[in-house]
Amino acid sequence: MPAPRRTLLAGLALFTLAPLSPALAQRSLLPDFADLAEQVLPAVVNIAVLSEQTTTQIPPELRGTPFERYFREKRSGQQVQGAGSGFIIDPAGYIVTNNHVVGNAVRVVISMQNGQELPARVVGTDELTDLALLRVEPRAPLPSVPWGSSAHLRVGQWVMAAGNPFSLGGTVTTGIVSARGREIGAGPFDDFIQTDAAINPGNSGGPLFNTAGEVIGINTAIYSPSGASVGIGFATPSDLARGVIEQLRREGRVERGWLGVAVEDVGDEATAGGRLRGVQIRSVEPNSPAARAGLRPRDIVTALNGEKVETSRALIRNVAGTPPGQTVRVSLLRDGRPREMAVQVGRRPTTPG
């Protein structure tokens, strides 16, 4: 019996001492996010929304947890009504978060990673993209993080989320980009990054970083039957958010282009030159820019300023990104015949028809 045992142990020793092939060694390595977390966390803030209400409203996700008592405590005659996350984009004190984090807050307080608390004012909000810009008045320049380009993201790429889940404060989680261009029914500008990095209540408004420490998304929503992370989180792409935030900083509001049409996708429309995809106009609102330009129901829009338009979502986003007052060239099919029409884009109403 002893002899076979020695043979087995010798074989095991030989196996463990054998060097790994370079390819296998490379595959066994996982990224270390320690340096990245240390670099970016000082610019990630916790956001507390305070109210003058006399009855404390406990956020549903915190009921029955050890943090419920914290939310019952009055602070300077006010009460915490909600919490979220944000990140500093300018040392002068500009902070990005979600619109649903601040809502119609009476008072907003941000907390830095070093414990410093500062009152914040809401510079502007945009309900359609669920974004908000805050401003604090620091005594010294604050740490900040740069924007990155979400257009360069690839499915499977490593990302790191940072924020204030369940009011725990500076927390990071890691994962990969699970999908791009997700529509989740949030609105006409749905174009979410899906990630499996753990995102929980309180992470809303926090940054999603690439491995270079650039913000490539704003954590906005989760899919969860339980209310906690199940590995499906959604972030607003930085390329969409950046333009909105710049306009909020400049104007305090977002103005979007508008045609005044209801549209739907049509696929593989037959034409003399082959089959073509486009967007069919279902109805035209009276006295709208589209009506004044002569667009009609059943027209099929195929391009805007020479660029192909194949989905209604693409048409809405392209028009919305056009400054009101600017004229665009609309290529369309009417009764199977191609036409081009000039339309002066209007200003999107608060609740367009």
C-alpha positions in Angstrom: 0.0 0.0 0.0 2.7 2.6 0.8 4.3 2.3 -2.7 1.2 3.4 -4.7 0.8 6.4 -2.3 4.3 7.6 -3.0 3.8 7.2 -6.7 0.6 9.3 -6.5 2.3 12.1 -4.5 5.2 12.2 -6.8 2.9 12.5 -9.8 1.1 15.4 -8.0 4.3 17.2 -7.2 5.4 16.9 -10.8 2.0 18.3 -12.0 2.1 21.3 -9.6 5.6 22.2 -10.5 5.1 22.1 -14.2 5.1 25.6 -15.7 1.9 26.9 -17.3 2.0 27.7 -21.0 2.1 31.5 -21.7 -1.5 31.4 -23.1 -2.9 29.6 -20.1 -1.0 31.9 -17.7 -2.5 34.9 -19.5 -6.0 33.5 -19.3 -5.6 32.9 -15.6 -4.9 36.5 -14.7 -7.7 38.8 -13.7 -7.5 42.6 -13.6 -6.7 44.3 -10.3 -9.0 47.3 -9.7 -7.3 48.5 -6.5 -5.3 51.3 -8.2 -8.4 52.4 -10.2 -10.6 52.5 -7.2 -8.0 54.6 -5.3 -7.8 56.9 -8.2 -11.5 57.6 -8.8 -13.3 57.2 -5.5 -12.4 60.7 -4.2 -14.6 62.1 -7.0 -17.6 59.9 -6.3 -20.1 61.4 -3.9 -23.0 60.3 -1.8 -26.2 62.3 -2.2 -28.8 62.8 0.5 -32.1 64.4 -0.4 -33.7 66.3 2.5 -37.2 67.4 3.0 -39.1 69.6 5.4 -41.9 67.1 5.8 -42.8 66.1 9.4 -43.4 62.5 8.5 -40.3 60.5 7.7 -40.7 58.4 4.5 -38.4 55.5 4.5 -37.0 54.4 1.1 -38.6 51.0 0.4 -35.3 49.3 -0.2 -34.1 50.3 3.3 -37.1 49.2 5.4 -36.2 46.4 7.8 -32.5 47.0 7.4 -30.0 48.4 9.9 -30.0 51.7 7.9 -33.7 52.4 8.6 -32.9 54.1 11.9 -30.5 56.5 10.1 -33.2 57.7 7.9 -35.5 58.3 10.8 -33.0 60.7 12.4 -33.7 64.4 11.9 -30.8 66.5 10.7 -31.1 70.3 11.3 -34.8 70.1 11.4 -34.9 68.2 8.1 -35.2 64.5 7.3 -33.5 62.3 4.8 -36.0 61.2 2.2 -33.8 59.4 -0.3 -30.2 58.7 -1.2 -28.2 58.2 -4.3 -24.8 58.7 -5.9 -23.0 61.1 -8.2 -19.6 62.1 -9.5 -17.7 65.3 -9.8 -16.8 66.4 -13.4 -15.3 69.7 -12.6 -13.0 70.8 -9.7 -15.2 73.9 -9.4 -18.0 71.8 -8.0 -20.2 70.4 -10.8 -21.7 67.0 -10.0 -23.6 64.6 -12.3 -26.4 62.4 -11.0 -29.8 61.0 -12.0 -32.9 63.2 -12.2 -34.9 60.6 -10.2 -32.3 60.9 -7.3 -33.0 64.6 -6.7 -36.6 64.9 -7.9 -38.2 67.9 -6.4 -35.9 68.0 -3.5 -36.1 70.9 -1.0 -32.5 70.4 -0.1 -29.6 68.3 -1.4 -26.5 67.5 0.6 -23.5 65.7 -0.9 -20.9 63.8 1.1 -17.3 63.3 0.0 -15.3 60.2 0.6 -13.3 62.1 3.3 -16.5 62.8 5.2 -16.9 66.4 4.1 -20.5 67.5 3.5 -21.6 70.3 1.2 -25.0 71.7 0.4 -25.8 71.5 -3.3 -28.2 73.3 -5.6 -29.8 71.8 -8.7 -28.5 73.5 -11.8 -30.9 71.7 -14.1 -32.6 68.4 -14.8 -33.6 66.4 -17.9 -36.5 64.0 -17.4 -36.2 62.3 -20.7 -32.6 61.1 -20.1 -33.0 61.0 -16.3 -30.0 63.2 -15.8 -29.3 66.1 -13.4 -26.5 68.5 -12.7 -25.7 69.8 -9.2 -23.4 72.5 -8.1 -21.5 72.9 -4.8 -19.3 75.8 -3.6 -16.1 74.3 -2.4 -13.4 76.2 -0.6 -10.7 74.4 -2.6 -10.7 72.6 -6.0 -12.4 69.2 -5.7 -11.1 65.9 -7.2 -12.9 65.1 -10.5 -13.1 62.4 -13.1 -13.0 62.7 -16.9 -15.6 61.6 -19.4 -14.8 58.7 -21.7 -16.4 57.6 -25.0 -19.1 55.0 -24.7 -18.9 54.4 -28.5 -15.7 52.5 -28.0 -17.2 50.0 -25.5 -17.2 46.4 -26.5 -19.3 43.6 -25.1 -17.2 41.7 -22.6 -15.1 44.7 -21.6 -14.3 45.1 -17.9 -16.0 48.0 -16.1 -16.3 49.2 -12.5 -19.3 50.8 -10.9 -19.0 53.1 -7.9 -21.5 54.7 -5.6 -23.6 54.6 -2.5 -25.6 51.3 -2.4 -28.0 51.1 0.5 -26.3 54.2 1.9 -23.2 52.3 2.7 -21.0 54.9 1.2 -18.1 54.6 -1.2 -18.5 51.1 -2.7 -17.1 49.7 -5.9 -18.2 46.6 -7.9 -16.8 45.2 -11.0 -18.1 43.2 -14.0 -18.3 43.4 -17.8 -20.3 45.1 -20.4 -23.1 42.5 -21.0 -24.8 44.3 -23.9 -25.1 47.6 -25.6 -28.1 49.6 -27.0 -30.6 48.1 -24.6 -34.2 49.4 -24.7 -36.0 49.0 -21.4 -39.1 51.2 -22.0 -37.7 54.2 -20.1 -38.3 56.6 -23.0 -37.5 57.6 -26.6 -33.8 57.9 -25.8 -33.3 54.4 -24.5 -29.8 53.3 -25.4 -28.5 51.7 -22.2 -25.3 49.9 -21.5 -26.1 46.6 -19.7 -23.6 45.4 -17.2 -23.3 42.6 -14.6 -21.4 44.7 -12.2 -23.6 44.7 -9.0 -25.8 47.8 -9.0 -28.2 48.2 -6.1 -30.6 50.9 -4.8 -28.5 53.9 -3.9 -26.2 53.4 -6.9 -28.4 55.5 -9.1 -26.5 58.5 -10.5 -23.1 56.9 -9.8 -20.4 56.5 -12.5 -19.5 53.4 -14.5 -15.8 53.5 -15.3 -13.7 51.8 -17.9 -10.2 50.5 -16.8 -8.7 53.9 -17.8 -10.7 55.6 -15.1 -13.0 57.4 -17.5 -16.8 57.6 -17.0 -18.5 55.7 -19.8 -21.9 55.5 -18.2 -24.2 56.7 -15.4 -25.8 53.9 -13.4 -29.6 54.4 -13.8 -31.7 51.3 -13.4 -31.6 47.6 -12.5 -33.7 44.6 -13.5 -34.6 42.8 -10.2 -37.6 40.8 -9.0 -36.2 41.2 -5.4 -35.1 44.8 -5.5 -31.4 43.9 -5.2 -28.8 43.1 -7.8 -29.3 40.0 -9.9 -26.5 40.9 -12.3 -28.6 43.0 -14.7 -27.9 46.7 -14.4 -28.3 49.6 -16.9 -26.2 52.7 -17.4 -26.9 55.8 -19.6 -24.0 56.0 -22.2 -21.6 58.8 -21.6 -21.8 60.0 -25.3 -25.5 60.7 -24.7 -25.1 62.1 -21.2 -22.2 64.4 -21.9 -24.2 66.6 -24.4 -27.1 66.8 -22.0 -25.0 67.8 -19.1 -23.1 70.4 -21.1 -26.4 72.0 -22.1 -27.7 71.9 -18.5 -24.5 73.6 -17.4 -24.8 76.3 -20.1 -28.6 76.9 -20.2 -30.0 75.2 -17.1 -32.4 73.2 -19.3 -32.3 71.0 -22.4 -33.9 72.2 -25.7 -34.6 69.5 -28.3 -35.6 69.6 -31.9 -39.1 68.5 -32.8 -41.0 67.7 -36.0 -44.5 66.9 -34.7 -45.0 63.5 -36.2 -46.0 60.1 -34.9 -43.9 57.4 -36.6 -43.4 53.6 -36.8 -40.8 51.4 -38.3 -41.3 49.8 -41.7 -39.0 47.0 -42.9 -37.8 46.1 -46.4 -40.0 48.5 -48.3 -40.0 47.6 -52.0 -38.7 50.3 -54.3 -37.6 50.5 -57.9 -34.0 50.2 -56.8 -34.6 47.3 -54.5 -35.8 46.9 -50.9 -35.3 49.7 -48.4 -35.9 50.2 -44.7 -37.3 53.4 -43.3 -39.7 55.1 -40.9 -43.3 55.7 -41.8 -45.2 58.7 -40.7 -48.5 57.7 -39.0 -49.8 61.1 -38.3 -48.8 64.8 -38.5 -49.7 67.2 -35.7 -51.5 70.3 -36.9 -49.4 73.5 -37.1 -46.3 71.5 -36.4 -43.0 71.9 -38.3 -43.8 68.8 -40.3 -47.2 70.1 -41.2 -45.9 73.5 -42.3 -43.2 71.7 -44.5 -45.8 69.5 -46.2 -45.1 66.1 -44.7 -48.0 63.7 -44.8 -49.2 60.5 -43.2 -47.9 57.4 -45.0 -44.7 59.2 -46.1 -41.7 57.0 -45.5 -38.6 58.8 -44.2 -35.4 57.2 -45.4 -32.7 59.7 -44.6 -32.0 62.9 -42.6 -29.4 65.3 -44.1 -28.3 62.5 -46.3 -27.8 60.0 -43.5 -29.9 56.8 -43.6 -32.7 56.5 -41.0 -33.9 52.9 -40.5 -35.7 53.1 -37.1 -38.1 55.4 -35.5 -35.9 55.6 -32.5 -33.0 56.8 -34.7 -35.2 59.5 -36.3 -36.4 60.8 -33.0 -32.9 61.0 -31.5 -31.5 62.7 -34.6 -34.2 65.3 -34.7 -34.0 65.8 -31.0 -30.3 66.5 -31.3 -30.9 69.2 -33.9 -31.0 72.7 -32.5 -34.5 74.3 -32.8 -34.7 76.7 -35.8 -32.2 74.7 -37.9 -33.4 73.4 -41.3 -32.9 69.7 -42.1 -33.2 67.9 -45.4 -35.7 65.0 -45.2 -35.5 62.3 -47.8 -38.7 60.3 -48.1 -40.8 58.0 -50.3 -44.3 59.2 -51.2 -46.4 56.8 -53.2 -43.2 54.9 -54.0 -41.5 57.9 -55.4 -38.4 59.5 -53.8 -38.7 63.2 -52.7 -36.6 65.6 -50.6 -38.2 68.2 -48.4 -36.7 71.0 -46.2 -38.1 71.2 -42.7 -37.3 73.8 -40.1 -37.0 72.0 -36.8 -39.2 73.3 -34.0 -38.7 73.3 -30.2 -39.9 70.1 -28.5 -42.8 70.9 -26.2 -42.7 69.7 -22.6 -45.3 67.0 -23.4 -45.2 66.7 -27.2 -48.1 64.9 -29.0 
